[in-house]
Amino acid sequence: MRDGFVKVAAGTPNIRVADCRYNAEQIFTLMREAGKQGVKVLCLPELCLTGYTCGDLFLQPTLLRGAEEGLATILEATRNLDLVTAVGLPVRNKWNNKLYNCAAVIQSGEILGLVPKRSLPNYGEFYEGRWFAPGAGVDARVELCGQEVSLCDHMLYACDSLPELVIGVELCEDLWAPEPPSAALAMGGATVILNLSASNELVGKAAYRRSLVAGQSGRLVCGYVYADAGEGESTTDLVFAGHNMIAENGVILAQRRFASGLTVSELDVKRLTYERQRMNTYPAAAGREIWRTSFSLELADTRLTRPVSPTPFVPQDESDRAERCNEILYIAALGLKKRLEHTGARTAVVGLSGGLDSTLAVLITALAMEMLDRPASDIIAVTMPCFGTTDRTKSNAVLLAERLGCTLRTIDIGRAVKVHFEDIGQSMADHDVTFENGQARERTQVLMDIANQTGGLVIGTGDLSELALGWCTYNGDHMSNYAVNAGIPKTLVRHLVSFISDDKEAEDPQLSGVLADILDTPVSPELLPAIEGQIAQKTEDLVGPYELHDFYLYYAIRWGFSPRKVLRLAEQAMGKRYDRAVLLKWLKNFYRRFFSQQFKRSCLADGPKVGSVALSPRGDWRMPSDAAAALWLEELEGLS
């Protein structure tokens, strides 16, 4: 449970209809198994102590007594389990002689509360209104298993030891209703919703059910645990498939169907509370009063089984990735299209180095020109070789411009840079930051002046990862008239270029080939002299692997995770390829650079936001340029 991870489960026991003693044994056996797996919150199906398909037997006192005795057996058998469980059973309120379809929330032999079902389906194959009273507005005290218990439809169950864990409960049809109880419960503070369900299986129903669960978890920014009735229910007219699901903020983490047993994953309740805190449109309170009762769980490390992608910006599924790439290209091109239209620019000027970023920038620019029904010759691609330029990158830049139909200009800036160095007294033998940045600023001056000559705009090539690390020359490649890559992280840049390379393979194999070679070229600013014609300066040797920095950027900035938690997730996702010392080294470097380089992000050129992370000072990220990284770095000390 440390770091906010809570192991939860949706369970479907094998039951016998109306055999409460047998069902109780199956339930506490499942609870014990959940406890062995480290589960802290377990949701079981609707009316699982009796079976959902009991029909008119629900009106029999014998069945109701059997359900109560079965619950008492479960309470006694699990008295020493550090586990909160929601169990479904019918409960009679003797004060009004009404029967309610309830969830009993239990822990360590105690009934924390009873939640009645509000929305009773009485249509199609459902007849719940025949036996049960609707639970909306119910707030009573009943005696059950020798305990005086609250029977209430607006109760939350809050964990003292992990304040971010607050549980709300609704039952099956409640989710299908126009106003699900979970909405008010979440606005009242619930971060985890348990749904005890008995949803029969029909063709196509599983997809709809899945969309409901995922959508509700996203809409409410919560964890959602859905436990469905399954094997053992009467098949007189219906079949139940045990479609269990665990979702978090719109994403299905785990699910299974046509099987009994446990479906297990972990919910990150601290991530959920961070997102609610960030979203100012998330209401601070519900419209009606919500009651709370408390419980406590032992805090311990939760072994993670939920998927943690090593590339959070890049979808793992190939078809999803292709769709994402296509969407990003069009979003970025639409932004540039508008800027070119609005300014009346006659040309778009791109500095083409033969590297990944400038390649993507010119590809996006070509797409924008196509949208404007303008020729690619309106793109002026400028290659500017200097002291570190290799034949490979130069020839790739030239070939790329030619295949796209750009107007190509080659301007060797070596002589101009040498004159500048003479003017300021910079030795050509001193390959310091002045030697490097002097070239970058000369290139920007050339691009800006060509844009002035041709009535055009300079298209920036720097990407999101470089902005995060400050890996750009202030007033050099840091500056442009419109930065089309500013919202695209380096790991995604590679996939976008690869996507276009694959797409053009049949139509233009030469273009596809040059893109493939660019993808195979080491990432480098090429500001130091080449060694025997080979690139001497490799970016990832200096700042660290971009796949790590993109991972850190996503979790540290998008989700506000602490450095310790970011490291833990990095180990989970990439621990087989990088040992802890390497992960820690580059994580420290990430925080140092991210804080010290904010001044560059405080004056960025315009550029389109394409994903959930952006660093524009006019949009997503407002950070003082002089903020200190001390607290973040201190947290990482001693973790090696």
MARPAFI-109737 format. One record per residue (C-alpha): residue in three letters; y, x, z. Coordinates in steps of 0.2 Angstrom, whole numbers, padded with zeros to 4 digits, always signed. Example, Ala and Ser with C-alpha at 12.3 -4.5 7.8 and 13.67 -1.06 7.14 Angstrom:
<nodes>
ALA-0022+0062+0039;SER-0005+0068+0036;
</nodes>
This chain:
<nodes>
MET+0000+0000+0000;ARG+0011+0015+0001;ASP+0024+0016-0014;GLY+0023-0003-0015;PHE+0006-0004-0023;VAL-0005-0018-0016;LYS-0023-0020-0022;VAL-0026-0039-0026;ALA-0041-0049-0033;ALA-0045-0065-0040;GLY-0062-0070-0035;THR-0075-0083-0042;PRO-0090-0086-0030;ASN-0106-0093-0036;ILE-0106-0110-0028;ARG-0117-0126-0026;VAL-0108-0142-0028;ALA-0106-0151-0010;ASP-0116-0137-0002;CYS-0103-0131+0010;ARG-0114-0119+0020;TYR-0120-0110+0005;ASN-0103-0109-0002;ALA-0096-0102+0014;GLU-0109-0088+0013;GLN-0104-0084-0005;ILE-0086-0084+0000;PHE-0087-0072+0015;THR-0099-0061+0005;LEU-0086-0060-0009;MET-0072-0057+0004;ARG-0082-0042+0012;GLU-0085-0035-0006;ALA-0066-0036-0009;GLY-0063-0027+0008;LYS-0074-0013+0003;GLN-0064-0011-0013;GLY-0048-0010-0004;VAL-0041-0027-0008;LYS-0028-0033+0003;VAL-0024-0050-0005;LEU-0038-0061-0012;CYS-0036-0078-0021;LEU-0051-0089-0023;PRO-0053-0105-0033;GLU-0047-0123-0030;LEU-0059-0133-0018;CYS-0072-0118-0019;LEU-0078-0123-0002;THR-0085-0139-0008;GLY-0084-0137-0027;TYR-0070-0145-0038;THR-0082-0157-0046;CYS-0088-0167-0030;GLY-0080-0183-0037;ASP-0081-0198-0025;LEU-0090-0187-0012;PHE-0073-0181-0007;LEU-0071-0197+0002;GLN-0086-0194+0012;PRO-0083-0188+0030;THR-0099-0178+0029;LEU-0092-0167+0015;LEU-0075-0165+0024;ARG-0084-0160+0040;GLY-0095-0148+0030;ALA-0079-0140+0023;GLU-0071-0138+0040;GLU-0087-0130+0047;GLY-0089-0119+0031;LEU-0071-0113+0034;ALA-0075-0109+0052;THR-0090-0099+0047;ILE-0079-0089+0035;LEU-0066-0086+0049;GLU-0079-0079+0061;ALA-0088-0069+0048;THR-0072-0060+0042;ARG-0063-0058+0058;ASN-0062-0039+0057;LEU-0057-0039+0038;ASP-0039-0032+0035;LEU-0037-0045+0021;VAL-0027-0060+0017;THR-0037-0073+0007;ALA-0032-0090+0000;VAL-0047-0102+0000;GLY-0048-0120-0007;LEU-0054-0135+0002;PRO-0050-0153+0005;VAL-0040-0157+0022;ARG-0038-0173+0030;ASN-0022-0177+0039;LYS-0027-0189+0053;TRP-0009-0194+0056;ASN-0006-0202+0039;ASN-0025-0204+0034;LYS-0022-0195+0018;LEU-0033-0182+0010;TYR-0025-0166+0002;ASN-0031-0153-0010;CYS-0027-0138+0000;ALA-0026-0119+0000;ALA-0030-0111+0017;VAL-0022-0095+0019;ILE-0032-0085+0031;GLN-0033-0067+0039;SER-0043-0060+0053;GLY-0050-0076+0059;GLU-0034-0085+0059;ILE-0027-0099+0048;LEU-0010-0093+0043;GLY-0006-0110+0035;LEU-0012-0124+0023;VAL-0003-0127+0006;PRO-0006-0144-0002;LYS-0007-0146-0021;ARG+0009-0155-0027;SER+0004-0160-0045;LEU-0012-0170-0046;PRO-0018-0173-0064;ASN-0025-0190-0067;TYR-0027-0190-0086;GLY-0040-0185-0098;GLU-0054-0178-0089;PHE-0045-0177-0072;TYR-0046-0190-0058;GLU-0038-0181-0043;GLY-0026-0195-0040;ARG-0042-0205-0035;TRP-0045-0195-0020;PHE-0030-0184-0015;ALA-0012-0188-0010;PRO+0001-0177-0018;GLY+0008-0163-0007;ALA+0026-0163-0012;GLY+0037-0163+0003;VAL+0023-0163+0015;ASP+0027-0154+0032;ALA+0015-0158+0046;ARG+0004-0150+0059;VAL-0014-0153+0058;GLU-0029-0147+0068;LEU-0042-0137+0058;CYS-0056-0126+0065;GLY-0049-0127+0082;GLN-0032-0121+0077;GLU-0016-0130+0076;VAL-0010-0126+0058;SER+0005-0130+0047;LEU+0002-0141+0032;CYS+0017-0137+0021;ASP+0021-0136+0003;HIS+0036-0124+0005;MET+0029-0110+0016;LEU+0029-0091+0012;TYR+0018-0078+0020;ALA+0027-0062+0023;CYS+0020-0045+0027;ASP+0028-0036+0042;SER+0021-0019+0037;LEU+0027-0020+0019;PRO+0042-0031+0018;GLU+0042-0032-0001;LEU+0025-0041+0000;VAL+0029-0060+0002;ILE+0015-0072-0004;GLY+0018-0090-0011;VAL+0004-0102-0016;GLU+0002-0115-0029;LEU-0013-0124-0035;CYS-0019-0126-0053;GLU-0009-0141-0061;ASP+0006-0135-0051;LEU+0008-0122-0064;TRP+0007-0134-0079;ALA+0021-0145-0071;PRO+0039-0145-0077;GLU+0045-0138-0061;PRO+0031-0127-0054;PRO+0032-0124-0035;SER+0031-0105-0038;ALA+0049-0106-0045;ALA+0057-0111-0028;LEU+0045-0100-0019;ALA+0050-0085-0029;MET+0068-0088-0027;GLY+0065-0090-0008;GLY+0058-0072-0008;ALA+0039-0073-0014;THR+0035-0058-0024;VAL+0016-0063-0026;ILE+0010-0080-0031;LEU-0008-0085-0029;ASN-0014-0099-0039;LEU-0031-0107-0034;SER-0037-0116-0050;ALA-0051-0126-0057;SER-0047-0126-0075;ASN-0061-0132-0087;GLU-0064-0123-0103;LEU-0059-0130-0120;VAL-0057-0121-0136;GLY-0040-0113-0137;LYS-0036-0117-0119;ALA-0039-0099-0113;ALA-0025-0092-0124;TYR-0013-0106-0117;ARG-0018-0103-0099;ARG-0015-0084-0102;SER+0002-0087-0109;LEU+0007-0098-0094;VAL+0002-0085-0081;ALA+0010-0071-0091;GLY+0026-0081-0094;GLN+0028-0087-0076;SER+0025-0070-0069;GLY+0039-0063-0081;ARG+0051-0078-0078;LEU+0049-0076-0059;VAL+0048-0057-0059;CYS+0033-0058-0048;GLY+0015-0054-0047;TYR+0003-0068-0051;VAL-0015-0070-0046;TYR-0025-0084-0054;ALA-0042-0088-0048;ASP-0052-0100-0058;ALA-0068-0110-0054;GLY-0083-0105-0063;GLU-0102-0104-0062;GLY-0109-0117-0050;GLU-0098-0132-0054;SER-0106-0147-0061;THR-0108-0148-0079;THR-0109-0167-0080;ASP-0095-0167-0093;LEU-0085-0151-0090;VAL-0088-0132-0091;PHE-0079-0120-0080;ALA-0078-0102-0086;GLY-0070-0092-0071;HIS-0055-0086-0081;ASN-0047-0075-0068;MET-0031-0066-0071;ILE-0019-0054-0063;ALA-0001-0053-0070;GLU+0015-0043-0066;ASN+0032-0047-0073;GLY+0025-0054-0090;VAL+0011-0042-0092;ILE-0008-0046-0089;LEU-0015-0031-0079;ALA-0033-0038-0078;GLN-0043-0053-0083;ARG-0061-0059-0085;ARG-0069-0074-0091;PHE-0087-0082-0091;ALA-0091-0071-0076;SER-0091-0073-0057;GLY-0086-0060-0044;LEU-0070-0050-0042;THR-0056-0046-0054;VAL-0046-0032-0046;SER-0029-0023-0050;GLU-0014-0017-0041;LEU+0003-0026-0040;ASP+0019-0015-0038;VAL+0029-0026-0026;LYS+0043-0013-0024;ARG+0045-0012-0043;LEU+0047-0031-0043;THR+0060-0031-0029;TYR+0070-0017-0038;GLU+0070-0028-0054;ARG+0076-0043-0045;GLN+0089-0033-0036;ARG+0095-0026-0053;MET+0096-0043-0062;ASN+0111-0052-0056;THR+0106-0068-0064;TYR+0091-0069-0052;PRO+0096-0082-0039;ALA+0098-0076-0021;ALA+0090-0092-0013;ALA+0080-0107-0017;GLY+0088-0125-0018;ARG+0078-0131-0003;GLU+0074-0123+0013;ILE+0058-0111+0013;TRP+0049-0108+0029;ARG+0041-0091+0033;THR+0026-0085+0043;SER+0021-0067+0045;PHE+0006-0056+0045;SER+0003-0038+0045;LEU-0009-0026+0035;GLU-0013-0008+0038;LEU-0003+0003+0027;ALA-0014+0015+0017;ASP-0014+0024+0000;THR-0020+0012-0013;ARG-0031+0019-0026;LEU-0024+0014-0043;THR-0035+0006-0056;ARG-0021-0002-0066;PRO-0016+0006-0082;VAL-0003+0019-0082;SER+0002+0024-0100;PRO+0006+0042-0102;THR+0018+0036-0116;PRO+0027+0021-0108;PHE+0039+0020-0123;VAL+0025+0020-0136;PRO+0013+0005-0137;GLN-0005+0011-0136;ASP-0012-0002-0148;GLU-0010+0004-0166;SER-0005-0013-0172;ASP+0008-0016-0158;ARG+0014+0002-0161;ALA+0017-0002-0180;GLU+0026-0018-0176;ARG+0037-0009-0163;CYS+0041+0005-0175;ASN+0046-0007-0189;GLU+0057-0017-0177;ILE+0066-0002-0170;LEU+0070+0004-0187;TYR+0078-0012-0192;ILE+0088-0014-0176;ALA+0095+0004-0178;ALA+0099+0001-0196;LEU+0107-0016-0193;GLY+0119-0007-0181;LEU+0124+0006-0193;LYS+0125-0007-0207;LYS+0138-0016-0197;ARG+0148+0000-0193;LEU+0148+0005-0211;GLU+0154-0013-0217;HIS+0167-0014-0203;THR+0175+0003-0206;GLY+0174+0002-0225;ALA+0166+0019-0225;ARG+0162+0025-0243;THR+0149+0038-0237;ALA+0138+0041-0222;VAL+0137+0060-0218;VAL+0121+0067-0210;GLY+0118+0085-0205;LEU+0100+0088-0211;SER+0091+0102-0202;GLY+0073+0099-0207;GLY+0069+0093-0189;LEU+0063+0077-0182;ASP+0079+0069-0176;SER+0090+0072-0191;THR+0075+0066-0202;LEU+0074+0050-0192;ALA+0093+0048-0193;VAL+0093+0050-0212;LEU+0079+0038-0214;ILE+0088+0025-0204;THR+0104+0028-0214;ALA+0094+0025-0230;LEU+0088+0009-0224;ALA+0105+0003-0219;MET+0111+0008-0237;GLU+0097-0003-0244;MET+0102-0017-0233;LEU+0120-0015-0240;ASP+0113-0015-0258;ARG+0121+0002-0259;PRO+0113+0018-0268;ALA+0106+0032-0257;SER+0118+0043-0266;ASP+0131+0037-0254;ILE+0122+0047-0240;ILE+0129+0065-0240;ALA+0115+0075-0233;VAL+0122+0092-0227;THR+0110+0106-0223;MET+0119+0121-0215;PRO+0108+0136-0213;CYS+0113+0150-0201;PHE+0106+0164-0190;GLY+0090+0154-0184;THR+0086+0144-0199;THR+0069+0146-0206;ASP+0064+0144-0225;ARG+0052+0130-0219;THR+0065+0119-0211;LYS+0078+0122-0225;SER+0066+0118-0239;ASN+0060+0102-0230;ALA+0078+0097-0227;VAL+0082+0099-0246;LEU+0066+0091-0252;LEU+0069+0076-0240;ALA+0086+0073-0247;GLU+0080+0074-0264;ARG+0066+0062-0262;LEU+0078+0049-0253;GLY+0091+0051-0267;CYS+0104+0057-0256;THR+0119+0068-0262;LEU+0114+0085-0255;ARG+0126+0099-0250;THR+0121+0116-0244;ILE+0134+0125-0234;ASP+0129+0142-0226;ILE+0140+0143-0210;GLY+0135+0161-0206;ARG+0151+0168-0212;ALA+0162+0156-0204;VAL+0153+0158-0187;LYS+0155+0177-0188;VAL+0174+0175-0191;HIS+0175+0164-0176;PHE+0165+0176-0166;GLU+0177+0190-0171;ASP+0192+0179-0166;ILE+0185+0176-0149;GLY+0177+0193-0146;GLN+0159+0187-0146;SER+0146+0201-0150;MET+0133+0196-0163;ALA+0121+0205-0152;ASP+0124+0194-0137;HIS+0113+0179-0140;ASP+0120+0169-0125;VAL+0126+0151-0124;THR+0142+0155-0134;PHE+0131+0162-0148;GLU+0121+0146-0149;ASN+0135+0133-0146;GLY+0147+0141-0158;GLN+0135+0137-0172;ALA+0132+0119-0166;ARG+0151+0116-0165;GLU+0154+0124-0182;ARG+0141+0112-0190;THR+0150+0097-0182;GLN+0167+0103-0189;VAL+0159+0104-0206;LEU+0152+0087-0205;MET+0168+0079-0198;ASP+0178+0087-0212;ILE+0166+0082-0226;ALA+0167+0064-0219;ASN+0186+0065-0220;GLN+0185+0071-0238;THR+0174+0057-0243;GLY+0180+0043-0233;GLY+0164+0042-0223;LEU+0157+0042-0206;VAL+0146+0056-0197;ILE+0130+0049-0192;GLY+0124+0057-0175;THR+0106+0063-0174;GLY+0103+0066-0155;ASP+0090+0056-0147;LEU+0089+0047-0129;SER+0078+0061-0122;GLU+0091+0075-0127;LEU+0104+0064-0119;ALA+0094+0062-0103;LEU+0092+0081-0101;GLY+0109+0085-0108;TRP+0101+0096-0122;CYS+0115+0095-0134;THR+0131+0105-0136;TYR+0147+0096-0129;ASN+0158+0092-0144;GLY+0145+0099-0155;ASP+0129+0089-0160;HIS+0134+0078-0145;MET+0148+0070-0155;SER+0147+0059-0171;ASN+0155+0042-0177;TYR+0139+0032-0174;ALA+0123+0039-0166;VAL+0109+0029-0173;ASN+0095+0038-0162;ALA+0104+0037-0146;GLY+0092+0024-0139;ILE+0076+0031-0146;PRO+0066+0043-0134;LYS+0058+0059-0142;THR+0040+0053-0141;LEU+0045+0037-0150;VAL+0055+0047-0163;ARG+0039+0056-0168;HIS+0030+0039-0170;LEU+0044+0032-0181;VAL+0044+0046-0193;SER+0025+0045-0193;PHE+0025+0027-0197;ILE+0037+0029-0212;SER+0026+0044-0218;ASP+0011+0033-0218;ASP+0020+0018-0226;LYS+0027+0029-0240;GLU+0010+0038-0244;ALA+0005+0028-0259;GLU+0022+0024-0265;ASP+0029+0042-0264;PRO+0016+0055-0259;GLN+0029+0069-0260;LEU+0041+0060-0247;SER+0026+0057-0236;GLY+0020+0075-0237;VAL+0037+0082-0232;LEU+0038+0070-0217;ALA+0021+0076-0212;ASP+0026+0094-0212;ILE+0042+0090-0202;LEU+0031+0081-0189;ASP+0020+0097-0188;THR+0036+0108-0186;PRO+0040+0114-0168;VAL+0055+0105-0160;SER+0069+0118-0161;PRO+0088+0119-0162;GLU+0086+0135-0172;LEU+0101+0144-0164;LEU+0092+0160-0161;PRO+0088+0172-0175;ALA+0070+0169-0183;ILE+0056+0182-0179;GLU+0047+0187-0195;GLY+0053+0171-0203;GLN+0046+0160-0189;ILE+0055+0149-0177;ALA+0060+0159-0161;GLN+0067+0145-0150;LYS+0055+0131-0145;THR+0064+0117-0135;GLU+0049+0112-0125;ASP+0046+0130-0119;LEU+0064+0129-0112;VAL+0066+0112-0105;GLY+0048+0106-0103;PRO+0036+0094-0113;TYR+0046+0079-0120;GLU+0031+0068-0116;LEU+0034+0072-0097;HIS+0052+0070-0098;ASP+0051+0053-0107;PHE+0038+0048-0094;TYR+0050+0053-0080;LEU+0065+0045-0088;TYR+0056+0028-0090;TYR+0050+0027-0072;ALA+0065+0036-0063;ILE+0079+0027-0073;ARG+0072+0010-0079;TRP+0062+0006-0063;GLY+0072+0016-0050;PHE+0056+0024-0043;SER+0058+0038-0030;PRO+0053+0055-0036;ARG+0037+0055-0025;LYS+0032+0039-0034;VAL+0036+0046-0051;LEU+0025+0061-0047;ARG+0011+0050-0041;LEU+0011+0040-0057;ALA+0012+0056-0068;GLU-0003+0062-0060;GLN-0012+0046-0063;ALA-0007+0046-0081;MET-0008+0064-0086;GLY-0016+0073-0072;LYS-0031+0079-0083;ARG-0019+0088-0095;TYR-0006+0095-0083;ASP-0009+0101-0065;ARG+0002+0095-0050;ALA+0012+0111-0050;VAL+0017+0109-0069;LEU+0021+0091-0066;LEU+0032+0095-0051;LYS+0040+0110-0060;TRP+0046+0099-0074;LEU+0050+0084-0063;LYS+0062+0095-0053;ASN+0070+0101-0069;PHE+0072+0083-0075;TYR+0082+0078-0060;ARG+0092+0094-0060;ARG+0097+0092-0078;PHE+0099+0073-0077;PHE+0112+0074-0063;SER+0121+0090-0069;GLN+0123+0084-0087;GLN+0130+0066-0084;PHE+0147+0072-0090;LYS+0140+0073-0108;ARG+0134+0055-0107;SER+0151+0049-0100;CYS+0159+0051-0117;LEU+0145+0047-0129;ALA+0148+0040-0147;ASP+0143+0022-0150;GLY+0125+0019-0154;PRO+0113+0005-0154;LYS+0102+0000-0139;VAL+0084-0003-0146;GLY+0074-0003-0130;SER+0074-0006-0111;VAL+0081+0011-0107;ALA+0099+0016-0113;LEU+0111+0029-0106;SER+0128+0023-0114;PRO+0142+0022-0101;ARG+0148+0006-0109;GLY+0131-0003-0107;ASP+0116+0001-0096;TRP+0121+0017-0086;ARG+0136+0020-0075;MET+0134+0036-0065;PRO+0148+0047-0059;SER+0148+0064-0068;ASP+0149+0073-0051;ALA+0134+0065-0042;ALA+0123+0077-0033;ALA+0104+0078-0035;ALA+0101+0085-0018;LEU+0092+0069-0010;TRP+0081+0067-0025;LEU+0076+0086-0025;GLU+0073+0086-0006;GLU+0060+0072-0008;LEU+0050+0083-0020;GLU+0051+0099-0008;GLY+0034+0102+0000;LEU+0024+0092-0012;SER+0017+0106-0022;
</nodes>
